[in-house]
Amino acid sequence: MRHHRAEDHRLHPHRRRPRVRRDPDAVEGRAADPWTGFDQVERAIFQWVTWYNEEGLHSALDYVPPAEYERGFWRSQEPAPQSA
């Protein structure tokens, strides 16, 4: 089995995985290790997407994470209560 590295796909090392404080690999400096299987790649992608949506600040969204921005959008679409 051949191990794939970010360099094999012309990815910059800083784009391999999100820098998430709760990620013990990032804290202990193990983030540079290559993935050894599909499950690890799938998990890394899921972690990145979760980080991006829930924690990543986006300049086009007034520096709030996309999920928070979307929740605010849907709240703004709720009809206002009507008095009788």
C-alpha positions as CSV (number, residue, x, y, z in Angstrom):
1,M,0.0,0.0,0.0
2,R,1.4,3.4,-1.0
3,H,1.1,6.2,1.5
4,H,-0.2,9.5,0.0
5,R,1.2,12.7,1.1
6,A,-0.1,16.3,0.6
7,E,3.0,17.0,-1.5
8,D,2.0,14.2,-3.9
9,H,-1.1,16.3,-4.7
10,R,0.5,19.7,-4.7
11,L,-1.2,20.7,-1.5
12,H,0.6,23.1,0.7
13,P,1.5,21.7,4.2
14,H,-0.6,24.3,5.9
15,R,-3.7,23.2,4.0
16,R,-3.5,19.5,5.0
17,R,-5.6,19.8,8.1
18,P,-7.4,22.6,10.0
19,R,-5.7,24.1,12.9
20,V,-8.2,23.3,15.6
21,R,-7.1,23.8,19.1
22,R,-8.9,20.7,20.4
23,D,-7.0,18.6,17.9
24,P,-4.4,16.7,19.9
25,D,-2.3,15.9,16.8
26,A,-2.0,19.6,16.0
27,V,-1.0,20.4,19.6
28,E,1.6,17.7,19.8
29,G,3.0,18.4,16.3
30,R,1.9,15.2,14.7
31,A,-0.2,16.9,12.0
32,A,2.5,16.3,9.4
33,D,2.1,12.5,9.5
34,P,0.7,11.1,6.2
35,W,-2.7,9.5,6.1
36,T,-2.5,5.7,6.0
37,G,-5.9,4.9,4.6
38,F,-9.3,6.0,3.2
39,D,-10.8,6.2,6.7
40,Q,-8.2,8.7,7.9
41,V,-8.7,10.8,4.8
42,E,-12.5,10.7,5.2
43,R,-12.2,11.7,8.9
44,A,-9.8,14.5,8.1
45,I,-12.2,15.9,5.5
46,F,-15.1,15.6,8.0
47,Q,-13.1,17.4,10.7
48,W,-12.2,20.2,8.3
49,V,-15.7,20.7,7.0
50,T,-17.0,20.7,10.6
51,W,-14.3,23.2,11.6
52,Y,-15.0,25.4,8.6
53,N,-18.8,25.5,9.2
54,E,-18.8,25.8,13.0
55,E,-15.7,27.7,13.9
56,G,-14.1,29.2,10.8
57,L,-14.6,33.0,10.6
58,H,-15.5,34.1,7.1
59,S,-14.8,37.7,6.0
60,A,-17.7,37.8,3.6
61,L,-20.1,36.8,6.5
62,D,-19.0,39.6,8.9
63,Y,-16.4,37.3,10.5
64,V,-18.9,34.7,11.8
65,P,-18.8,31.0,11.0
66,P,-21.1,29.9,8.1
67,A,-23.4,27.8,10.4
68,E,-24.0,30.8,12.7
69,Y,-24.6,33.1,9.8
70,E,-27.1,30.6,8.3
71,R,-29.0,30.3,11.7
72,G,-29.3,34.1,11.8
73,F,-30.6,34.1,8.2
74,W,-33.3,31.6,9.0
75,R,-34.3,33.4,12.2
76,S,-34.7,36.6,10.1
77,Q,-37.1,34.7,7.8
78,E,-39.5,33.7,10.6
79,P,-42.7,35.7,10.4
80,A,-43.2,38.3,13.1
81,P,-45.9,37.5,15.7
82,Q,-49.1,39.2,14.9
83,S,-51.2,40.8,17.7
84,A,-54.9,40.0,17.7
